[in-house]
Every structure is written in C-alpha cells, then in structure tokens.
Amino acid sequence: MQTNVSKAFEATLVISILEALKTLSVAGSWPDSCITSVAALPAIIAEEWQVPPDTKWVAYRLCANITDDSTLAQAAFVERDAVRHMLAEIVSGFDLLHKPPTATNAPETNAKRDSDILVLAIGALINLTEQNTVARRQAIHEAAQPSMAAVVHIFLKGQKHVLEAESVEQMEVSVVYGYLAIMLANICQDGEARSFVRSLLPGGKLDVLIAAVQEFVQHHQKAGAQQESGDTEEQWGSFTEKFLGVLAKLKAAERDGE
C-alpha cells in the first residue's frame, strides 16, 4: 500500500521528469493528454489537503515553464479552471510570506521555499493572462471573485511594504509585489476585469496600480543594466519590453476612461 510520502515522492519525480522534457522540446509538441494533465495540477493541489511543499514547488515551476511559450498549454489551463486555483494559491502564499516563523520550523528554509512557490504561481498567471483573453475574464468569474478581491487588497497593503523596504529581505518581498502588479495589469487588459479591479482601488482609479507597475519596470531596467552576460541582458531586455507594453496599455485604458 502506497503511503502519502511515497505518493508525494512519485508525483515529484514525474513532474521533475516532465520539466526536464520541457527543456528538450516545445510544450506544444507534447501529446494533448500530457498537457491536460499538467494543466490540472493547480486544481489537484488546491483539492489535496496536504501537498508537500517540494511537490508544490516543482508543480508550479512546471506550470510557469509550460505556459510561457505555448498557446495550446495556456488554453488547456483555462479549460481546467486553473486561474481560480492559482489566485487562491497566491492569496495563501502571501499569508505564508508574512506569517511569523514557529519554533518547530526552519525559518529561512521555509520562507525561501514559500516565497519561491508564490513567485512561480504569480509567474504562471502572468503567462496565462498576458495573451489569453479568457484567462483574464476567468479571474473575475463568480467563483474566483473572492480570491481576486483578496489579491487586490493584498496588492494595496503591499505598497506600504514596498515603500518601507530597506533590508535585502524586504527588497526581495518588494519584487514579489512588483510581479503581482504586473499580473493585475495583465488581467486589467479585459474591460470587465479592469472595472472590477478599479472598483477596489482608491478613488475608483488605476493610478496606484499604474505607479506600482512603473516602479517595477524601472527596477527591472536597472537590474537588467547590471547583467554582465549578453544573453542574460537580452533576456532581461525582453522582459522589460513586455512590462512596458503592459504599462502602456494600462495607462491608455485609464486615460480613455475605459
């Protein structure tokens, strides 16, 4: 009889193998059944009571990788209602991010692992909402609205952390909030989603979100300028260009009152 530990080890191993395959082939060339299975991971994680953190970490890392370059994979995630589960995971992740360590935990190890899972979940949702219009709309479906509203409130509360950041640890947390701003900006490319988010922001305007995205883009530009490798610098430049595009669309929507 398989124990929970052996099941978790088996799941982690299978996900790791799939991730290794992802580095050797484009996800779009994978069998539909394989892509569908990966797309189901956020729902499976949400429905299981005790998913080991290491399993969750490799699962969301695979989700972030596979949604980065495959529209077929993105469609599969949308079909499996992954957006709602990812939003819930992000809410949970921020709770852990600010949760005081206990005497029975290894504080630094747990905090780093939890932060990594959170960033990967945000990254996967950034990928989904960058191009997929259905994914943006799913973020405000009735079942997702509580988590979406919580995410907006987390974003607003997080701006205080960003402004007060001084230590290395605080700066790292600020970067997480920066990615969250990009995710919200992507979702706001949808008119209805934008109205939903705007209704929860101060004055019913996107100003605070625009400022947060702009600040993160500037941070990203500075970090990219410090890269020594040509390939790495080019990659950072590509990300910055994407973020600038998101910022431009957000500003245009607010300017035009859409």
RAURTA-V94278 format. One record per run of one state. SS is the DSSP state (@ for helix, = for strand, . for the rest). FROM is the first residue (numbers start at 1). LEN is the number of residues. Records with the same first field share a line. If there is no record, write none. Layout:
SS: FROM-LEN + FROM-LEN
This chain:
.: 1-3 + 23-4 + 30-2 + 40-1 + 48-5 + 67-4 + 80-2 + 98-9 + 132-1 + 139-3 + 165-3 + 188-3 + 201-1 + 205-2 + 226-4 + 256-3
@: 4-19 + 27-3 + 32-8 + 41-7 + 53-14 + 71-9 + 82-16 + 107-25 + 133-6 + 142-23 + 168-20 + 191-10 + 202-3 + 207-19 + 230-26
